[in-house]
Amino acid sequence: MNAHAPGYRTFAPSDACDYLRHLGLFTANEPLECDEIGDGNLNLVFRVRGAGKSLIVKQALPYAKVVGENWPLSLDRARIEGEALLEAAKVIPAHVPKLHHLDPVLALTVMEDLSHLTIGRAALIQGRYLPLLGGHIGDYLARTLYATSHFALTPREAKALAARFVNPDLCNITEDLVFIDPYFDRPSNDFPEALRPTLERHWADQALKREVAELTRLFLSQGEALIHGDLHTGSLFVSESDTRVIDPEFAFYGPLAFDIGAFWANLILSSLSHRGHGLENEARRAYRRFLYDTLETSWRHFERGMREQLAAGSVDPFAAVEGYFDAQLQRWFSEAIGFAGCKAFRRIVGLAHVADIESIQDPAIRLEVKQDALELAASLIKRRGEFVNVEALRAYLESAIDDRQGDNR
């Protein structure tokens, strides 16, 4: 029993089965199989199978699973995750799992089992081509962000929504692990000692730190829309024809560009990682082109979706002012590049690295890829205002990554 949450108890697999029977989602006498499948950092996840269906039970723990009870966390994040899924389902149900039940007291959600799909990060490590991924994510971002922004909500409605999604514990994780710790020599950082000379150069780079400070300020203070808050490729279930966004427990009313940048960061890290995954030179170049296509397509779908919704109607009295929305899109684009750099940098230096890179077997190649990722991330942060459009960003990534990857190496 958690002293801070009366009625809360931690589930075992048998509890998950009994709970679903109690809800009527399975019959009382139906034989059930339950496996604990969670491999994340914060929660318990169970898959419960009956004769005709399978469901997922996800329960928040009152601490960070990856660290233990010395890192307490609010159980309210389960409610936030469930309600964020419901908000997304209002506008783009095809790209989120169906939520069957939300229990704020037990800090759990019951949702559709998506095990027929593949975790996005695993699919990219495998080198699978997902032709619809960029468009699906761009559409998801456009619909969820516009619907919860000041373009669609009155100030009173936006403030009420923001109040429902106050999420200090998980925002604090992002603030520390993404924006603060990686730019200082902190005990929480986790990196190979061979990277220290490079990191000490970046830690001394005042231009880099000024840009990170500005991006940190945006994350702390810019409430523009209900954002997912942790939109990496491990938060996606995918196939060649389907994309679902999961795990919005970091959701809060924050900077609109953050989710875009988070997704881009993971595409960029994937594009760097394939030098260590056994692809021949031409296959590697082709797969990087697919990843660049995915990034570019995500922005094009996002921009088009935002413009279409604006044309359909906005409560913002300035929405029709010539050039106003164009300026907002350009600002979001620049901020997304900066956030992408921060998210990529942190995945090399801080806690919770990415399997794309950590699974590289050759330690020398793995170290070189990490070095390349740090240099590219720092460059994106400092140069984020220089890119006038997504074509220019793509051209820069193609040049920078192809040079660093050295297919003749």
N, C-alpha and C positions, 0 to 999 in steps of 0.2 A: 504494500500500500504506500503510495506517495503522500507524504504529509501535506504537500502543497496542493493536492488534487483529491479531495474526498470522493470516494467511489472508484478511483483509478486502481487498476491492478495490471500487472504485466502478464500478457498471454503466453501460454504454451500452445503447441499445435492442437491439443485436445480442446482447449478453450475456444480456439478459432472455430472448430467444427461445431461445438455446442452453441456458440453465439449465432452462427449462420442458421442453424436449425431453429433457434429461438426467434429469429427474424422472419422465419418462414421462407427463406431463400432455398432451403433444402427441407425435405420432409423429415419428420421426427425419427423414422426408422431407416432412413436411407443410408447405406454404407458410404462412408466418406474416407478419402485419403487426404492427408495434410502434410505438406513439406515446408520447412522454413527455408526460404530461398533468398532472403535478404543478404546482400553483400555490400550494402552501403555503409555510410559513416554515422547515421543518426537514428535508424529505425529498425523495427522488426517487420519482416514481410513473410506472409504465409500464402501458399497456394493450396486451395481446398477444392478437391475434385469429387464430384458425384457421378451418377450414371450418365447424365445428359448435359452437364455443364461444369465449368470451372470458374472460380472466383478468387480474387486477391483480397486479402485482409492486410492492411498496413497499419501498424501501431507505432506511434511516437514513444520513444523512451524519454524519461525526465533528465537525460544527460546525453552527451555526445558519445555514441557507441564506439567510435574509433579511439576515444581517449579514456572514457570511463566516468565514474561518478564525480570525479574532481572537476568536471566541466558540465555543470548543470545547465539545462535548457528548458524553456517554457514548453509545456504540453499544448499550448494554444496553437502551435504551428500546425497541428493536425486539422484543426478547424479551418485555419487559413488555407491550407492545401485544398481541403474539400470545397470550400466556398470559391476559391480561385478556379477550380475545375468547373464548377457550376456557372461561374461568370463566363468562362470561355465557351462553354457548351451553348450559351445563349446565342452566340454569334458565329461559331464555327465548330459545331458538334462533330464533324467528320474527323477532326484532328486532335481530339482528346479522348481518353477512355471514358466509358459510361460509368458514372458514379451511382451505385445502388443504395448506399447508406453512409451517413456521417454521424459519428457519436463523439461529441466534444468531451464528455466526461471520461470515457475510456481512451480518448485521443486516438481514434482509429477511423479509417475509411474502408469501405467495401466497394470494390470496383471490378470492372470488366477485366478478365484475364487476357493479356495480349501476348501470351507466350507463342502464338503462331507467328509472331513477328520477331525481329532481331533487334537487340540494342544497337542504336546507331553507331556508337563508337566501335563495337565489334565488327559491324558491317564494313566500316571504313578501313579498319585494320586488315580485314580480309581482302580488301581491294574490290569490293562489290560496287557495281555501277547502279546508282539510284537516280534515275533520270528525273523523277518528280520531286526529289527532296527540296531543292532550292525554291521551287514554286510553292510547294506546300508550306514551308516555313515562312516565306514571304507573305503568303495569304494569312497564315495564322497570326503573324505579327501585325499586319495591317488591321485585321478585324478586331483582335483583342485590345490593341493599343488605342485605336481610334475610338472604339465604343466606350472606353473608360477615361478618355481624355477630355479636356476642356472644350474641344470642338463638338463633342457629343453630349456633354453633361453641363448643366448650369453650375456655377460656383458652389451653390448649396449642395447639389447632388454629388459633386466631386469631393467636397469636404466630408460628406457622410460616408462615401465609399472609402476614402483614405482612413477614416477613423475605424472602419471595420477591419482594416488590414495593417494596423500598427504591429510591427514585427521586430521589436528591438533586439532580441537575442540573435536571430539569424542575420539581421542587418549588421550586427556587431561582428559576426564571423566574417562577412564580406569586407567590412571596413578594415578589419585588422589583416586578414589573410590575403586580400587582393590589393588593397590600396596603401597599407602602411608598412607591414613587416618586410615585404620583399625589397624595399628600398633602403633598408637599414640592416645592420648586422645584428639580427635578433635571434634569440634562442629557438624561437618557433620555426625558423627557416630550416629547410632540408634540401641540401644540394651536395654534389660531390666536391670534395676539397679542391679538386683540379679546376673548378670553376671560380674559385675565390679571386684570383687576379682580375678576371673579367668583371666579376660582381663589384669588387672594390673600385674599379674604374667607373661603373655605373652609379654606385653609391656616392661617388664624388662629383657626379655630373649634375651641376646645378640647373642647367636647362631642362634636363629630364625631370628632375624633382619638381621644378616649377609647373611643368605640364601635369605631372601626376597629382600635385597639390590641387590644381584647378579641377581635374577630373574627380578627385576625392570630394571637393566642395560640391560639385554637381550631384554626386551620389548622395551626399548627406542632406542636401537642401532642395533639390529640384523635383518637386512633385508634379508630374505631368500625366501619368497614366498608371493603371494597375499593371505592374510588370511581373513576369515570371520570377526573375531574380536569380536564376541559376540555369540558364538555357544552354547547356552544353550537349555534346552528342551522346553522352551517357544518359541524358534526360529525354531521349527519343526512342520510340519503337518504330522500326522501319521495315519496309519491303520495297520491291521495285514499283509497287502501285499504291502504297499506303504509308502514311506518316502520322504518328501520334505523339503528342507532347505530354510528358508525365512529370510528376514530382515538383509541383509549384509551391513547395513549403516555404521557400524564401520570398514569396510574393509580398509586395508592398507597393505603396503609391510613390513611385520614384521616377528617375529620368528615363524618358521614352527610348532613348538610344541604347540603353544598357543591354537589353536582351539581344538587339541586333549585333552589337559588338561581341557579346559572349558566344553567339553562334559562329561568327566569323573567326574568332580566335581558335576555335576547335578545328575548323576547316584548315586554317593556316598551319596549325601544329600537325595535323594529319598530312598535309602536303609535304612538310619537312621530314616526316617520319619514314616515308616509304623507301628512302635510301637504305634503311636497315631491315626491310621486310622481304628481301629476296627477289624483287621484281627486276627484270632486265631493263636496260637503259630506256629503250623505246616504250616499253610498257609503263615504266615509271613516269616518263614524260606525259604519256597519254592519260594516266590516272590523275596527275596533277592538273592537267587541262580540265578534266571532269570536275575537280574540286574548285578550280577557278570559275568554271561555268556555274557551279552551284552557288558560290558566293554572289556572283554577278546577278544571277537569276533571282536570288532571294531579295536583293535590293530592288530590282525592277518590279517584281510582284508587290513588294511592300509599297513602293512609290505609287504604282498604278492603283492599288487598293485604297490607299489613303486619299488619292485625288478623286476616285470614284465616290467614296463616301462623303467627301467634302461637297462634291457637286450635288449629291442627293439631299444635302441639308446640314446646317451647322447652327448651333446656338451661340457661337462666338460672333459678336457683332462686327468684328474686324475680319472675319473669314474671307469676305469678298474683296477686301482691299487689295489692289493690284500689287503683286510681288510679295505679299505677306506670307502666304503659305509656301511659296517657293523658298523664301528665306528660312522658314522653319525646317523644310526638308534638307536644305544645305547644312544647317546647323546640326540636325540629327545625324546626317551623314558624317560630318567631321567628328562629332562626339563618339559615334559608333566606332570609328577607326581608333580613336584614343582608348576607348574601353576595350576594344579587341587587343590592343597592345598590352594593356594592364592585365587582362585575363591570361594572355599567353605568357607574359613575364612571370606571373605568379605560379603558373603550372610547372615552371622549371625550378623556381627558388623556394616556394612555400610548401605547406602541407598539401596532400592530395594531388599527386602528380597524375599524368595521363598515361593510360596503358599504351596508347599509340607509340610513345617514345620509350617507356619503361620496358616494353616487351621486346625491344631490339636486343638481340642476343650478343652481338659483337660489342664489347664495352668501349672500344675505341670509336666506333661509329656512333654509338649512343651518346658519348661525350661530345662528339663533333656536332651532332644534331641539336643537343642542348645549347651548345655554344651559338650555333646559327640562330636558334629560336630566341635567345636573349638579344642578340644584335638586331634581329628583325623587329622584335617587339619594341625595343627602345626606339628604333627608328620610326615606327608607326606612331608611337606616342608623341615624339617631338615634331614629326612632320604632318600630323593629322590635318592641319589647316591648309596644306598645299594641294590636296587632291580635289579637283573641281568636279569630278564625276566618277562613277563606278568604273568606267573604262580606264581612266587614269590610274585608279587604285589597282585594277587588275594588271595593267601593264607594268606597274611598279613591282607587284608581287611576282609576276612571271620573271621579270629580270632579276630581282633580288634572290628569289628562291632558286631559280635555275643556276645562277652564278654560285650560290652557296652549296647547292647540291652537287655541282660538278659531276655531271653524268659520265665524265671521262675519268673520274677518280677511281 
